[in-house]
Amino acid sequence: MLHPRLVLAAATIVVLTANAAPPRVSAYDGFTDYIYSSSSCVTPTDPNNLYFEPSIGQVGTALSLIQNRPVLGWGDNTGSGHYFYNTLWSSSSRCRFQDYQRASSCLACARDHGRLKGGPWVSGVGYVSAFPVHYELVDEYCGNHVVITFNGERDSVAQKFRDAGYSTVRTYVGNTRGFTQCNGAVVRSDGYIDRLRS
């Protein structure tokens, strides 16, 4: 039997050329709709698809919810580092390295994986932390992780938070750019984000 996220991923994996649309900036939290593999913050690698807001938006609080049960319990911290761009940070350092990354299992395993970055205080909102997530497998063809789904993982994480008593607000932001994996598959987001709230 296939893993539930693999079934959800069937509609997500499309072999097409990547959309070259520039990243859009969220209306109020300053984060762009993507994260980046280098400190130049030029080439996006994954969509931002989950955010922790107000009372759980501080990065330490968000990390505690990610690492501990009963919510996620993700303890592994292996994987490549990525950068986040936020227009509310000072103009000299708007591209910043992730604060943390956590995964449900080891680097050489199929796993749930996400990177966490705390954002600045947003007037009228509070702290917001970005937590882009995906489900990944090690592909025998290219010997590296390949993302199977962004959407299925976002939905799974959001449901776990709802099961633990948190609320979620889904918003369409249009971050549907495709990302080519090392096996040639292109995986894209459906353009929605979930905002996790207490």
C-alpha positions in Angstrom: 0.0 0.0 0.0 1.3 3.5 -0.9 2.0 6.0 1.8 -0.9 8.5 2.0 1.3 11.4 0.9 2.4 9.5 -2.1 -1.2 9.2 -3.2 -1.7 12.9 -2.7 1.5 13.5 -4.6 0.3 11.9 -7.8 -1.5 15.1 -8.8 1.5 17.2 -7.7 4.3 15.6 -9.8 4.1 17.0 -13.3 7.0 16.7 -15.8 7.0 20.2 -17.3 9.4 23.0 -17.6 9.7 25.2 -14.6 7.7 28.4 -14.5 10.0 31.4 -14.4 7.7 33.8 -12.6 9.5 36.0 -10.0 8.7 35.3 -6.3 5.9 37.4 -4.9 6.1 39.0 -1.4 3.4 38.2 1.1 1.2 41.3 1.8 2.0 41.7 5.5 4.6 39.4 6.9 7.4 40.3 4.4 8.5 36.8 3.5 8.7 35.9 -0.2 6.7 33.0 -1.3 9.9 30.8 -1.8 13.1 29.9 0.0 16.5 29.8 -1.6 19.6 27.6 -1.8 22.2 30.4 -1.6 22.8 33.6 0.3 22.0 35.7 -2.9 18.3 34.7 -2.6 18.0 34.7 -6.3 17.1 31.1 -7.3 14.1 29.7 -5.4 14.1 26.1 -4.3 10.9 25.4 -2.3 7.6 27.3 -1.8 6.8 28.8 1.6 3.6 26.9 2.5 3.2 27.0 6.3 3.5 29.9 8.8 3.2 30.1 12.6 1.4 33.2 13.7 0.9 35.5 16.7 1.0 33.6 20.0 2.9 30.7 18.4 4.9 32.8 15.9 8.1 33.3 17.9 10.7 30.9 16.5 11.4 29.2 19.9 7.7 28.5 20.4 7.3 27.2 16.9 10.4 25.0 17.2 9.1 23.5 20.4 5.8 22.6 18.7 7.7 21.0 15.8 10.1 18.9 18.0 7.7 17.8 20.6 4.7 15.5 20.9 1.7 15.5 20.7 2.0 17.7 17.5 4.9 16.6 15.2 7.8 15.2 17.2 10.3 15.8 14.5 13.8 15.5 16.0 16.3 14.9 13.2 18.2 18.0 12.0 20.0 16.9 8.9 19.7 18.3 5.4 21.0 21.1 3.3 20.7 24.7 4.6 18.5 27.3 2.9 17.9 31.0 3.0 14.8 33.1 3.6 14.1 36.6 2.2 12.0 39.1 4.2 11.4 42.7 3.1 10.9 43.8 6.7 14.5 43.0 7.7 17.0 45.7 7.2 18.0 46.4 3.6 21.5 45.2 4.2 20.5 41.7 5.4 17.2 40.7 3.9 18.4 37.3 2.8 19.1 35.2 6.0 20.0 31.6 6.7 17.4 29.3 8.2 17.2 29.2 12.0 16.5 25.4 12.2 15.5 22.4 10.2 13.7 19.4 11.5 12.6 16.1 10.0 10.7 13.0 11.0 13.5 10.6 10.2 17.2 10.3 9.2 18.8 11.9 6.2 18.9 8.6 4.3 15.3 7.8 4.9 11.9 8.7 3.4 10.8 11.6 5.7 8.8 14.7 6.5 11.1 17.7 6.4 10.8 21.4 7.0 13.0 24.5 7.6 12.1 27.2 10.1 12.8 30.9 10.1 11.6 33.4 12.6 10.4 36.7 11.1 10.4 40.2 12.6 7.7 41.7 14.7 4.8 42.8 12.4 2.7 45.7 13.6 -0.9 44.6 14.3 0.0 40.9 13.8 2.9 39.9 16.1 5.7 37.5 15.3 5.4 35.3 12.2 7.7 32.3 11.5 7.9 30.6 8.1 8.0 26.8 8.0 8.1 25.5 4.4 7.5 21.7 4.5 7.7 18.8 2.1 7.8 15.0 2.0 10.9 13.5 0.4 12.4 10.1 -0.6 15.9 9.1 -1.5 15.9 8.4 -5.2 18.0 5.4 -6.4 18.4 7.0 -9.9 20.2 10.1 -8.7 21.2 9.1 -5.2 19.7 12.2 -3.6 16.5 13.3 -1.9 13.6 14.1 -4.2 10.6 16.0 -3.1 7.4 14.0 -3.6 4.9 16.6 -2.4 4.7 20.1 -1.0 0.9 20.1 -0.8 0.4 16.7 0.8 3.0 17.5 3.5 1.5 20.9 4.2 -2.0 19.3 4.5 -0.6 16.6 6.8 1.2 19.0 9.1 -1.8 21.3 9.2 -4.1 18.4 10.1 -1.8 17.3 13.0 -2.0 20.9 14.4 -5.8 20.9 14.1 -5.9 17.5 15.9 -3.8 19.1 18.7 -6.3 22.0 19.1 -4.7 24.6 16.9 -6.5 26.4 14.1 -5.4 26.9 10.5 -6.3 29.6 7.9 -5.8 28.7 4.3 -4.9 31.5 1.9 -4.2 31.4 -1.9 -0.9 33.3 -2.7 -0.1 31.8 -6.1 3.3 30.3 -5.4 3.0 27.6 -8.1 6.5 27.6 -9.6 7.7 24.1 -10.5 10.9 22.7 -9.1 12.9 20.0 -11.0 14.1 17.1 -8.9 17.3 15.2 -9.7 15.3 12.4 -11.2 13.7 14.8 -13.7 10.3 15.1 -12.1 8.9 18.6 -11.5 7.0 19.2 -8.3 5.0 22.3 -7.6 2.7 23.8 -5.0 -0.9 24.4 -5.6 -0.4 28.0 -4.5 -2.0 27.8 -1.1 -0.4 28.4 2.4 -1.7 27.5 5.8 -1.3 29.8 8.7 -1.1 28.0 12.1 -2.7 29.7 15.1 -3.4 28.9 18.7 
